[in-house]
Amino acid sequence: MDWQQLKKTYPQDNDLPARANRLTALMKVRDCTQYDAIQNPFSSEYNGAGEYIPLSQRRPSVRTNMCATVVDESASLVFGECHWPALSADSPDVAAVMADLDRECALPAVMIEAVISGSVGSSALLVEVVDRAPCVSMHDTRFLTPVWDAANHLVSVTECYKVKGADLAANGWPLSDDDMPAVFWWRREWDKKACRVYVPTRVADGLPDRIDATRTTHHGLDFVPWIWMANLAQPGVVDGPCTFERAIDTVIECDYLLSQSGRGLKYSADPKLVIKAGAADPAGAADDGGITGGAASALTLPLDGDAKMLEINGDASGAMLAHYKELRAIVMEQIHGNRASADKISAAQSGRAMEMMCQSLVWLADRLRLSYGEYGLLALYRMICRFSSVVAGGIRIGGKDHVNLPDAGLALQWPPYFPSTDPELLQLAQGLATAVASGFMSNETACNIYAAKVGTASPQEEWDRVLDELSDPVLAAKRQNAANAAKADRQAAGAGRTETRQATA
């Protein structure tokens, strides 16, 4: 079975665009539910009528879920706890305000969910202000349709999907009892001036076209409050390429291979006995050969009879495992997964060694940082600044009101993928000190490089603290005393070595 054949087992909604059905199929692979539509378990060889069930019509008993693994690992490298980017801006207050926004809106969790959800093609964030407090939520893009202008600015976003009448009634829509089991179209549309809500209509009656004035909101923001992020693509694209679609066929092959080999190994533990009976006697009566069963009994066969065990041998099992390893390597190469083997790592590795070992995964994370960082998170920060200039009285973040936050100079500063070890930091500090002493580099640049390598939240704030310490006379005196003491220790050690050489001579 391949991906094209597996997709045919999924139900198709012809009322939705083909894009929605495609994303739904890819989401099943991402969520590890791609085989749930197959009714027959892998252990069932025959149906109730005694007919043989082909392997393609059986649900695999082993699921490698390699596609989901690569998606989760790449999302952790982009927005994990140790990989959240710091924000720099021309205004020093903006970075602190956005740090409070990260905590209040749980942006690290929202962005990780956006990367995982967007691995099928795209993800979108809806930004709202409730009682002057910003709220950010991630939405399923299957039922969203964006429109851009020539400058790649969002003009409108339309949400349209099917919903049961009972769900509409639970949200305050006046429906009769006959409408409860019916299926309705739900439609909303955002543009630069308003969020229009349409009166739901039955699916048989077509899409809604009558606006509900009571539920429509005229925000007047002069921009669409959505952040659209296309996976591994530039802004202005509805859906980028799926992170793992190229490897789905090979993953299916791996799942069926391991399921079939596991079935063979189970048969080896309890093999099937095949007996070749002897010829019938001259009287025409069949000779059962005196066959008896049981672990303590022997089989007594006719003179020309034979008995064999149907089982898989060790050579076949080894060939299967070797074939699976090759297939796994192909999958990881196709979707830029981590091909390093944990069994071959004997000791702790340096940060640079870990980065080289996971180079393919790091390259994938680099591309994701553009799609969801530069075109996603950074665009969200700019939108929050625009909200502060539009909302009356400003927006409330961190318990304070903020008005007209400037978005000039906003940039993300990404931490290293893997933390550096102490020897690496010592070597870097010595190299930077040599470069500064030789006049090849400024102290500020060296401080920023070292602070970024250590993982400091803001290298610029670290340099400001260094300047404050240099201007403090008490700290300067302590630093000078420490330097004099270290110099005296070096001179004493050098004198001791000279006296030792003289005594030896």
N, C-alpha and C positions, 0 to 999 in steps of 0.2 A: 504494500500500500504506500502511496505517496501523498503529498499534501493536496494535490488536486482531487484525488479520490476521497480523502478524508473530509474535505470541505463539503462534499455532496451529502454527507450524513447530517449536516446542520440544517435546521429550518431556515427558510428564506422569507423575509417580509418584503413582498413586491411593492408595498405602498411606500417604503423608504428608499432613499437613493442607494445605488450600488455601493457607494462609499461606506455607508453605514453597515451593510452586510459584511463587507470586507473587514472592517475594523472589528466587528463582532467576532468573526472567525479568528483573527489574530489575538484578540483578547482571551479567547479560550486557551490558546497555547501559552500566553503569558501567565494566566491564572492556573495552569496545569490541569485543565478540565477538558482537553481536546478529545479524549476518548470516551467521555461520559455518554455520548449519544449512541454508542455501540452497545447493543443489548446482551450479546453472548459473552460470558466470561472466557478467559483463555483456556481454562481446563475442560470446557465442553467441546468434545470432538463431534458429537452427533446430536441432532435435535430430537424432538419427540417422535418424529416420523421415521427415525433411523437414518436420516440423510446426513452426509458428512458436511461439516461447517468449515468453509475455507478460513485460512488464517486472517484474511483481510476483514472478515466479518466477526472476529473475536476481539475482545477488549484486552490489551496487553496487561500482563500481571506485573511487569516491571516498567517503571517510568523514571527515566534519567533526569528529566526536567532541567536539562542543560541550558535551555533558552532563558528560563526564569532565573537560573543561577547567575548568568552573565548580566542580566538586567539588574538584579539586586546588587551585585558587586560593583557595577559601574555607577549606580546611583549613590552607593556609599562613598565612592571615591570623589564624587562631585559635591555632595552636600551632606556628608557624614559629620559626626560630632567633631572630629579633628580636622575637617576639611571645609568648614564654613568660611567664606571669604570675608575679609575686612573691607570696609568702605572708606575711601578717602574723598575729600571734597575741598573746594576752595574755602568754604565756610566751616570753621571747626565745630560749630554747633550741629550741623546737619548729620555728621557721622554719629554723634551721640544720640540724636533723635531717632535715627534709623535703627540703632542698636536696641533702643527701647521698643521700637516697632517689631523687631524680630522676636522679642520675648512676649509681647502682648498678643501678637497674631500667630505665634508658634510657626514662624516662617520656615525654619529648618525642616520640620515635619511636613509642612505643606509642599515645599519644593522637592523633597525626596519623593513624595507621592506623585508630584507632577512628572518627575523624570521616569518613574516606573510606569505610570499611566501613559505617558507620551511615547513610550518605546514602540507602540504600534503605529505611530505616525504623527500624533500631535497631542497637546494638552492646552488647557485654557484656564486662566484665573479671572474670577469676577471680583472686582474691588468695589466695595460699598462703604458708606459712612453712615453709621447708626448712632444718633445722639452725639454727633461730632467725633465718634471713635471709629477709626478705620477697621474694616473687616475684609479678610481675604479668604476666598474659598475656591477649591479646584472643582472643575466641572468636566463631565464626559463630553468629548467632542463629536461623538457619533451623531448627535442630534443638534449640533450647532453648525450654522452656515455663516462664515465671515465674508465680508466684502471690503476690499481695499481700494484706495484711489491710486493715481499714478505715482504718488510719492510714498507708497507702501504704508499709508496711515489708515487705520481702521475707519470705515464709514458706517458700517452697521454689522450687528451680529443677531442672527435669528435662531431661536430655539423652537423646535417642533418635534413632538413625539406623541406616542399613544399612551392613554391612561384610562383606567377603569372609572366608571361613573361613581362607584363607592368612594374612591380616593378623592374625587372632586368634591363630593358632598362632605367629606371629612374636613376639607379646607374651606368650607363656607359657601360653596356654589349651590344654589337652589335647584335641586333635581327631584324628580318624582321617583316613586318606587320602581317603576318600569325602567328607569334609566340607570339604576344601580348596577346591573350586570353588563350593561352596554359598554362599548369601547369608544372613547372620544379622542379627538385631536386636541392637544394642548400647544398653544403658540404664544411666544413672547418675542418682542423685537426691540433691540437697543440701537439708538443712534446718538448723535451728538447733543440732542436736545431732550430726549424723553425715553422712557421705557414703556412701550405700549403692550398692554395685555389684551388678547383677543378672547371673545366669548367662545368656550369650547363647543365643538360640533361633533356629531356622530361621524364615524369614519366613512360611512356610506354617503354622507352629505358633502364630503369634500373638505378642504382646508378652511379654517376659520377666516373670515374677512370682516367681522364686525368688532370694533374696538369697545372694550369695557372701560368707560370713562372713570368709574369709581376706583378701579385698580390700576389705572395708568398713572405713571409718575413722570412729571416734567422736571427733570433735574437741572437742565440748563448749564451743564458742565462745559459745553463746547468741545467735548471729546468723548469717545466711547470708552466706558470704564471696564474694558477687557484687556487682558494681556494674552495674546495668542503666541504659542511657542510650537513651531514645527520641528519635529525631531530631525536632527542632523541636517538642517536646511536653513536657508536665509529667511529673513522676515518677508512677509508677503506671500508665503506658500501655505496652502491649506494643510496638506499632509506631507511630511517628509518621508524618507525611506524608513521602513521598519528595521529596528536594530537586529532582529534575529530571523527574519523571514527567509533569508537565503539558506539557512541551516535546518529548516524544519524537516525537509525530506530526509536528511541524514539522521536527524534525531529520531524520526519514526522508524527508520531502519534499525537504529540501536535498540529501541524499545522492544521491537519484535524479535530481534536477535537474542537479546538477553532473556526474554520471556520463553522463547523456544528452547534455548540452551538450559534454562532452569528446569523446564519441563523434562528434558532429556536426563538431567542429573537426578531428578526425583524418580524417574523410571529406573535408573541404574541402582538406586537404593532399594527399590522394590520392582525388579525387572519382570517382564512378561515371559512365561514359559511357553515354548512352541514344541509340540510333540509330533513327530512324523510316525504314524502308526504303520504296522506291518500289513501284509496282504491278507485277504480274507481266506479262511480255511476252505478245503475242497467242498465241504457241505454247503458253503455259501453264507455261513454265519460270520458276522463281523467279529474280529478278535480285538478285545479291548486291551490285550497285553498285560492284564493283571496290574493296571496302574493304580497306585495308591498315593495319597498326598500326605503332607505334614512334614515338619522340619526333621523329625526323627525317623522318617520312613524313606526308603529308597524307591526309585522308579524302576519297575520291571518292564522292559520293552521286548517286543518280538526280536527275532534274530536280525531282521533287516530294518528295524525301527531306529529312530534317532530323536534326540532332544536338544534344544538350543535355548539360550537366553538372549532376548532382545534388549540390548543396553548400549549406551554410549561409552566409548573407551576414553582413556586419558588423552590420546592424541587429538581426538575430535574436540575435547573440552579445551585443550591448550590452543588449538587453532581458532576456536571461537573467541577466546579472550584476546588473542593477538589481533583478530579482525576488529573486535570492539575498540581496542586501543587506537587502531588506525582511524576508525570512524570518529572517535572522540577528538583526535588531533585535527581531523578535517573540520569538524564543527567549530572548535575553538579558533581555528585559523580563519574560518569564514566570518565569524561574528566578533573577532578580536577579543576572545576570552582569555582567561589566565591558563596557560598551558604548562605552568610549573607543577612539578610533582612534589607533594609534601614528604613523600618517602625518601627523597634524595636530599633533603635539607637536614644536615646533621647538627648544625649549631645556629645560633642567632646571627643574622646577616645585617650588614650595614644598610642604612637607608638607600644609598645609591645602588647597592647590590639588589635590594628588593625591588627597586624601580626598574632595573634592567631585567630582572627575572619576570616581572609583570609588564613588560614594555608594551605588548599588544593591548592589554587592558588600559594602560595609561594613555595610549594614543586614542582609544575610544573615549575615555573620560575627558581628554582635551577637546574633542569635538563637541561633547555634551556640555562642557563649560561654556562654549559659545552659544549653543541653542538655548540653554536654560539659565545661564548666568548673564552673559552680556546682553542677550536679546530677551531675557525673561526677568530675572531678579533686578537687574539694573533699570530696565524699563518700568518695573514696579516702583522702585524708589523715585524715579522721575515723576510718575503719576501721583504719588503721595505728595510730592512738592506742589504739583498742580492743584491737587485737592485743597491744600492749605491756602491757596490764593483765591479759590472759588467759593468754598463753604463760608457762610457768614459766621464771623467770630473765630474762624480758623478751626483746626482739628486738634483733638486732645490726645496726646501720646505721653505716656509716662507720668500722668497726673498733671501735665502742664498744657496750656494752650499755645499753639504755634501758628503763626500767620506769615504768609509769603515766604516760605522756605525756599532758598535759592537752590537750583539744581546744577549750578556751574561746577565743572570739574569733577563730577561724580565718576568714580572708577572703582573697580573691584580689585582687591589684592588677595591673590589665592595663596594659601599655605602649601608647603611641599606635600606630595602624595604620601610619603613615608617619613617618619621622624628620623632625624640624624642621631647617630650614636655619639657618645662623649669623645672618642678619638677623632671623629670627623669634625666635631665642633672645635676641638683644640687645634686641629690642622688648619681649619678655615680662619680661626682667630689669628694664628701666627702668620698666615699668608696675608690677611688684611692689614695687620700691623706692619709687616714689611713693606707692603704697597704704600701705605700712608707715610711711613718714614722715608721712603725713597722718592716721595713727591709724585707718585703715579695716580693717587686717588685721594679724594678729600675725606675728612673724618665723617662728615654726614653720610656720604655714600657708603662708606665702610659700615657705619652703624646701621643703615637701612638694610644692607645685605645680610648682616649677621642677625638682625632682629627678625627679618623674614625667614631666615633659615631655622632659627630657634622656634618660630611659630608665635611671635608676639602679635597681639591683636592689631596694633597700629604701630608700624615702624616710625612714623612721623612723631607720634607721642613719645616713643622711646628716645628719639633724638632730642626732643624738647626737655625731657627729664635729665638727659646727659648735660645739656647746656645749663640747666638750673643747678646741677651739682658742681659744674665747673665754676659757676659764679658764686658759689657759697664758700666763704673763706675758711670756715671750720672744716668742711669736707676736703677742700683743697690742701689744707695743712696736713690732714690725716693721710691723704694720698701721697703727699710729698714725703712724709715720714716713712710710709711704707716703702716707697721707692728707694729712699736712702738706706733703710734697713736691708732691703734686698741687695742693693749694691755693695754694702759692707759685707754681707754674707758671701757674695761672689768673690770679693777681694780677699777675704779670709781663707776661702777655699783655695783660691789661686796661690796664696802665700804658703799654705800647707802643702800643696803639691810641689812647690819649688823647694821647700826644705826637705821634703821626702826624697826628691831627686838628688839633692846635694848629699844627703846622708848615704844614699845608696851608692853614689859615685865614690 
